[in-house]
Amino acid sequence: MTFNDIFKSSFLENVSQYSITDTVLAMFFACVVGLYIFYIYKKTFSGVMYSTSFALSLIGLSLVTTLVILAVSSNVVVSLGMVGALSIVRFRAAIKDPMEIVFLFWSLAEGIVIGAGMIPLAVIGAIIIGLILVIFANRKVNDKPYILVLKCLDNKSENSAIAKINETVKKYIVKSKTVNKNGIELTVELKLKDATTDFINQLYAIEGIDNAVLVSYNGEYMS
């Protein structure tokens, strides 16, 4: 029997059968798990700007992936077509946070597992992953990093400012230093000893300090 004979036979009719009940059940669980992922993402989000469209895409991604796996598992022709179609798809969406990649792969994995019919595995896995993410996301971080932008008129004011910073903060490191005709600009990453930021007023009171700006940011912590 040749390859053409296989496709001319009733083989395609046998593999193209699918159950409407199983399809509805799979899509229902994909929607429920997608909503759960959506809730976990919203609960654990710690970035600057929350993206509602990205959060909603997690639900859609679970549903679409489940639909694709159901189609692939029920029809040989569709599965071959999917391989060709998905191989030319290119995504250009910018990922701003590494955690967004985790949620994207989580939604994809849940859709694949549910589409394959392993619904208990998908539900149990989603619960465990969600709990782990919530537990670690809710851990309190006391050493919050800050960026200090300082403009000094001369070396004397710079040295006085560095001495005051060394005296009042827990830890600091000079990230950049710009020298021009108008003076010196320092960018310093630091950690405060406590939650107060009164030392900024003390820095500004130093003679020769033209400007002092303290900014909180979500950067990498100093080791």
N, C-alpha and C positions, 0 to 999 in steps of 0.2 A: 504494500500500500504506500503510495507516494504522499507527499505533503499536501498536494492538491486534493487527493482523494479524502484525506482526513477532513478538510474544510468543506468538502461537498457532501459529506455524510451527515448523519443526525447528531454528530458530536457537538456542534454549536447549539443545537436545540436543547441538549441535555445540560449544558453549562450555563445557559442563559436564563434559567429559572431562578426566581428570587421570591421571597416571601414578603408580602406587604406588611404583615404583622411585625416581622423581624426588622424591616426597614424603619417603620414608625417607632418601634421600641429603641432602636439604635440612635435615631435622630433625637428622640426625647432625652435619652441619657447623655448624648453629646451636648445638648442644650443645657441640661442641668449642670454637667461638669464644667462647661464653658462659663456659665454664670458663677460657679464656685471659683474658677480661676480669676474671673473678673473681680470678684469680691476680694480675693487674696491680694491681687495686684493693687487695688485701691487701698486696702488695709496696710500694706507694707511699703507703699510709695513714699520715698523720702527725697525726691528730686526737687527742682525749682518750680517747674511748670508741669502740672498734671495734664496728660493728653487723654481726653475722653474718646477720641477716635481710635487711638491705639488700644485702649481698654476694651472697646466694643469689638475691635478686630480679633481679640482673643476668643470671643464667643463665636464669631463667624468662622475663624480658622478651625475650631474644633468641629463645627458642623460640616464645613466644606471637605475637610480631610476624611471625616466619617463617610460622607457621600461618595468620595472618590474610591475609598477602600471597598465599600459595598459594591460599586460598579466593577471594579477590577476583579473582585473575588467571584463575581457571578457571570462574567462574560469574557472569553478569551480575546475576542476582537477588540472590545473596549479596553482591556488591559494593555494590548499592544499599542493601541492608539494613544492611551494615556502616557505610555513611555515616550513616544515620539513628541507628544504635545508638551509635556512637562520639561523635556530636555531643552526646549528653546525658550522657556520662560526665564526672564531676568528681572530681578527686583532691585530697585534703586532707592528704597526708603532708608533714611539715615537712622542708625541706632545710637541714641545719645547715652544710654546707660547699659553696662554689661548685664544687669538684671533683666532688661527687656529681652535679651536673647534667651535667657532662662525661661521666661514666660512664653515666648514664641515656640520654643522647642517643646515645652510642656503641653501647650495646646495641640501641637502637631502629634505628639506621642499619644495623647488621650484620644484624638480622632482616629489614629491608626489602630490602637488597641480596641476601641469600641467597634470600629468598622470590621475588625477581624472576629468579632463575636465574643471577646473576652471582657464582658462588661464588669463582672466582679473585680477583676484585676485592675481595670481602669478606675473604678470607684475607690477601692482600697488604696491604690497608689496615689490618687488625687488627694485623699484625706491625709495621708502620711506626709506628702510633699508640702501641702498647705500648712500643716501644723508646724513643720520644721521651719518654713519661711517666716511664719508669724512669730515663733519663739525667738529666732535670731534677729528679726527686724525690730522687735520691741525691747531689745537690750539697751539699757541706758548707757550712753557714752558721755562721760564727764569731761574728758579732754577734747573739747571742741576746738578745731583749728580756726585761726583768724589770719587775715592778711592785713598788714599795716603799710600804708603808703605815706611816706614822710618826705617833706620838702624842707631842706636845710639851706641856709645861705652860705655857710662856710664849713671848714673842717672842725672848728671849735664847737659849733652847734651840733654837728654830726656826732662827735665824740660824747658830748653831754647827753644827747638823746639815746645813744647806744648804752651808756652807763645807766641811765634811768630805766631802759627796757630790761637790761640784765638784772636790775635790782627788783623790779616789780612783777615780771612774768615768770612762768614756770620753766619755759623753754623757748628758744627762738633761733632762727637761722635766716641770714640775709640771702634772699633769692636773687635780687638784682640791684645794681647800683648804676645810676646814670649821672654823669657829670657834664654840665654845660656852663655857659656864661652866666646864666641866671641862678646857678646854685647846684645843689646835689639832691637827687631824688632816690630814696631807698624804698625797696619793696621787701618787707620782712614777714616771714611766716612764724607765727608764735602760738603758744598755748598759755592761757591765763591760769593764775594760781587759784582764783575763785571766779565767780560769775560777774564780778564788777568790772567796769571799764573806765573807772575814774582816772586811771593813769594816763589816758589820752589827754585829759585836761591839764595834767601835770606836764606832759610833753609839750603841749601847745604853749604853756607858760614859759618855757625855756627861751632865752634870748637867741634869736637867729632861726627859730623854727617858723617857717612861713605857713605850713599847712600840715595837718595830720588827719588821716582817714583810716578808720578801722572797718573791715568788711569780713563778715562771716561767709564761709564757702564750703562746698562739699568736695574737698580735694583729698589727696592721699595723706594719711597721717604720718608725722615724722616718727622715725624709729628711735 
